[in-house]
């Protein structure tokens, strides 16, 4: 069988589904971890921080060493780590005297794979032949959402079917996805880094105000998206007192569905949409959704705010990638890597801060979400500031 760039694109789609698995499986199990292992909200938030904190470190290392290793080898290594980490998530807490340490080790292992995927999948797609890069990027990132939908639906269904005591089977089952996809990345054609045109240096990128603002946008995007998606399952069950199945379906699942629809719509019609205006509208809608989730008195209205938040954040991450890539076409792997670092900083800090504030305030997760509303506000301010900045011709 002859593999083409279409097979490469499909492998990249599966790579983002893998990313969705490692980022979203554990939060669905948070309530089980809390009950079985007596883990506090802060400790659960710390697992999120460790996940994305590890990804930040790996992002930086990937940017530095990827040209020596090559895209293909690095991506295969990423999928191996994701598979090993997921299997460890199901095994280590069962056999270690301190289950939380087992959870932490598993999170670190699969976060290594997630960090590499985050840095490399986007440039792999960006460097494939073809036009309308912004639309392709948004469509790519929509598969993260469909992966999240699959994780929530299948995991929730199986937990209902098997019972919470059998939760450890699920991470081992999900490990089959990265194991399969690594065999695809061994064979599909990939445009390796040495085939790129001359790219900008890190110093040149960081010396421009526009790129610095783009980094703040990535931080805000990561925090806005992950704070709501990571805590929504536990928030629905504990804060809104709704059954887990209903909470998961109307909270994180519908969140992911609407996020995926938003990215697919932009992937299809993105060339007709003004990206700056779309990002500004996304930020404003996100602020409204956070406020609705926090202050609504009826549980279903709060869940609606949580779900629609998925639509509001759908364009933030891929849109900032595309906007920055179009502004700095010679940014290369370094640019994508630095953007990913700041996105992961937001993804790590946002949910953790929400957990810490919720624990200390003693008012449940609404207190943490109230503090986290600052992130979509930051994104709106950043988009408005970006409009007035011109990019020097020599950096284009």
N, C-alpha and C positions, 0 to 999 in steps of 0.2 A: 504493500500500500504506500502510495506517495503522499506525504504530508505537505499541506500548503499553508499559506498564512491564515486561511480560514480555520484550520485546526489550531493554529497558534492562538487565534482570538478566542476560540472555545476553551482552550486550556487556561487562558487568562480569566475568562468568566468563572471557570471552576476554581481558580485561585482565589478570587474574591468570595466565592461561596465558602471556601476553606477559612478565609479571614473572618467571615461572619460566624462560623461555627466556634472558633477559638475565642471570639470576643463576646458571644452572646449565650453560650451554653451554661456557663457557671452561674450567671445572674438568675437564670430560671430555677436553678437549684439552691439559691440563697436561703430560701425559707426552710429547706430541708437541712442545710448546713447549720442554720441557726438552731433548729430544734434538736438535731442529733448530736451536734458537737458544742452547743452552748456558745456560739460565736456572736459577738456584738455587731451592731451596725458599723462601728468604726473599723472593726477587723474585716468585715465584708468589703467595706469601702477600700481597705488597704489592699485586698486582693486585686481590685480594679487598678489601684495605683501601681502595684507591682507589675501587673500585666502591661500596662502602657508605659510605665517607667522602664521596664526591660526593653520594650519595643523602641523607646527613644534611644537607648544606648546602642541597640542593634542597628537602628537607622543610621547613626553616625558612623559606625564601623563598616556598614555596607557601602555607604558613600565613599569611604576611604579605600576600601579593598576590592570593590566589585570589578574594577578593570583588570586586576590581577587574576581574580577567580573566574570571571566570565558570568554572563547572565544565566546561562544554562545550568552550570554547576551550582551557583548560588540559589537558584530557584528550586532545584531538586533538594538541596540541603534544607531549604525552608520547609518543604512539604514533609520531609522526614521528621524534622523537629515538631511540626504540628501533630503528626500522627503519634509520635512517642509521648508528647505532652498530654494529649487527650487520653491515651491509654493509661498514663500515670495518674490522671485525675480520677479514674475509676478504681485504680488498684492501690495507690500509696496510702490514702486515708484509711483504707480497710486493714492495712497490715502494720502501720506505724503507731507507736504508743501515743504520739501527739498528732492527731489527724490534721490540725491546721498547718503543721510543717509539711505534711504530705501534699496538701492542697497548694501550698506556696511553691514547692518544688515543681509540681505539675504545671502551674501557671507560668513559671519562669521558662520551662522547656518549650511550651507551645508559643509563648510570647516571642522567643527567639525566631521561630518560623514566621510568626505574624509580622514581625518587624521587617524581615527581609522581603516578604510578599508586598508589604505596604510601599517599600521603596522601589521595587523592581517592576511590578506588574504594570503600573501606569506608564513608565517610559518604554517598556516593551511594546505596548499598544501605540504609544505616541510615535515610535520610530517605524512602525509598519507602513507599507505603502498605502496611500489613500488620502482623500481630502476630508474636510469637515471634522477636524480633530476634536473640537469641543463636543460635538454630538456623540462621537465615538467614545469619548472619555465618560460622558454622562451615562451612556448606555452600559459601559463597563461597570461603573460604580452601582448601577441599578441591580447588578447580580449580587452585590453584597446584601442588598435589601431582600431579594428573593431567598438568599441563603438564610437570612435572619427569620423570614417568614417560615421557611421549612423547619428550622431549628425549634422555633416556638411551637408550631403546630404538632410536629411529630413527637417532640419531647413531652409536651403537655398531654397528648393522647396516650403515649406509652406509660407515663407516670400514673395516669388515671387507670390504665389497664392493669399494670403490674403492681402498682403501689409504690409509695415513696421509699420503702426499704430496699427496693431493687434499683435505685437510681444509678448505682455504679456501673450497671450494664450499658447505660446510654453513652457515656463518653467513649467507651471501647467501640461501640457500634459506629459512632460518628467518625472515628479514626479511619474508617474505610475510604472516606472521600479523599483526604490528602494522599493516602497510599495509592489510590487509583490514579490521581492526577499527576503524581510524580513520574509515572510511567509515560504519560503524555509529554511532559516536558523533556524527557530523554530523547524524544524523536522529532518534535515539531521544529520548523525553521524559526530561528531567532536572529534579529539584527543585533549583533554584539556591539559593545561600546566602541571598539576600534573602528567601526564603520561610520561613526558619527562625524559631523563636521566639527570644526574647532569650537569649543565651548567656552563660556565665561568662567572666570575663576570665582571662588567663594568670596574673596575680598571685593571683587567688582560688583557682585550681586548685593552684598551686604552694605555697600557704600551708597546704594540708591534708596531714597525715601520710599519710592513706590514698592520696592521689594520688602522693605521692613514692614510697611503697612500690610502687605500681603501675608506676611508671617503672623501678624496679629489677627488677621482674618482667619487664618488656619487654626490658630489657638482657640478663637471664639467659636469657630465651626465645630471643632472636635468636642469642646466642652458643652456646647448647646445640644448637640446630637446625643452624646454618650451619657450625659447626666440624666436625661429623661429616659433613654432606652434601657440603661443599666438598672435603674431603680424602679421602673414602672411596674414590674411584676410584684415585687415585695410591697410597693406603695399601694397597689390595688388591693392586695389581700389584707395587709395590716392597717393601712391608713383609711381605706374606704370600706373595709369589712365586707368585701364581696368574695364569693367562692373563687378558688385559684383558677379553675378552668375558664370561668367568665372573665376574670381579671386579666388572664394571659391573652385571651382572644380579643378583648376589647381594648387592652392596653398595648403591650409590646408587639402583639401580632398585627393589629390594625395599624399601629405606628409604622411597622416595617412595610406593610402593604402600600400605605399612602406614600412613604418615602420612595419605594420602588416605582410607583406610578409616576411620581413627580420626575424622577430621573429618566424614566422611559420616554415621557412626553418631551422632555428637553432633548433626549437622544434622537428623537424623530424629527422634531420641529425646531431644534435649538438654533439652527442657522437663521431663523426668522425672528428670534427673540433677542432683545437687547440684554446682554448678560449683566451689566451694571444695575439696570433697573430691576431685573429679576432677582438679583441678590439683595437689593435694598428691600424689595417687597417681602422676600423670604425672612429677613431679619425682623421686620415689623410684625409679620404674622406669627413668628416664633415668640415674640414678647407677649402678644395677645394670648397665645396658647399656654404659655407658662402661667400667666395670670389667671386664666380660666381654670387650669388644673389646681392651682393653689387655693383660690378664693371661692370657687363654686361650692354651694352647700349640698347639692345633690350628687351622689357618687357617679351616676352615669354621665352627668355633665363634666365632671372632673376627668373621667375616662375619655370623653370626647375631646377635651382639650389635650390630653396626653396623646391621643391617636393622631389628631390633626397636626400636632407638633412634628410628626414624621414627614408630612407634606412640606411643612415650613423649613425643615432642615435639609430636604432632599437635594437641593442645589448647592448648599453651602460648601461642602468639601470638594466635589468634582468641579463646581463652578469656579472656585478660587484657583484650583489647579489649572483649569483651562484659561482663565483670565490672565494668570501669571505667565503661562506658557506662551500665550499669544503676544504678551507684552515683551517677554524676553525669550525669543525663539532659540537663542544660543545658550540657554540656561543649562540644558543637558541633565545628566543624572544627578549632578550636585544640586541643581535647583529643586528637582523632585524630592531628593533626599532631605534637604533642609525644610521644605514645606511639610513633608511627612513628620519630621521631628516635632515641629510646632503643632501640627494637628494632634499628634500623640501626647504632647504636653497638655493640651487642653482636654483630651480624652482621659488622661490620668488624673489631672488635678480637679476637674469639674465634679465627677462623681465622688471622689474622696472628700473634697470640701463639703459637699452636700451631706455625706455620711457623718463627718465630724460635727458639723453644725447641728444636725438632727439629734445626735447623741447628747451633746452638751446642752442644747436648748430644752430637751425633754418634751418637745412638742410634736415628735414624729417627723416624717420626711418632708412635710410641707414647709418647715422652717429651712431645711437645706435647699429645697427647690426655690424658695424665695430669694436666697442669697445667689443662687445660680442664674437668676434672671439677668444678672449683670452681663453675662456672656453674649446673648443676642443683642443687648444694647451696645456692647463694644463693637459687634459686627456692623451694626447700622452706622455708628460713628465712623468706623474705618472706611466703609464704602463711600460715604459722603466726602471724606478726606481724600480718597483716592481719585475722585473726579477731577481734582484741581492740580494733579501732579503730571507733568510731562516727562517722558522718557527720552534721554539723550540719544541721538541717532547712532552713536558709536556702540551703544549697548543693545541695539535691536538686531 
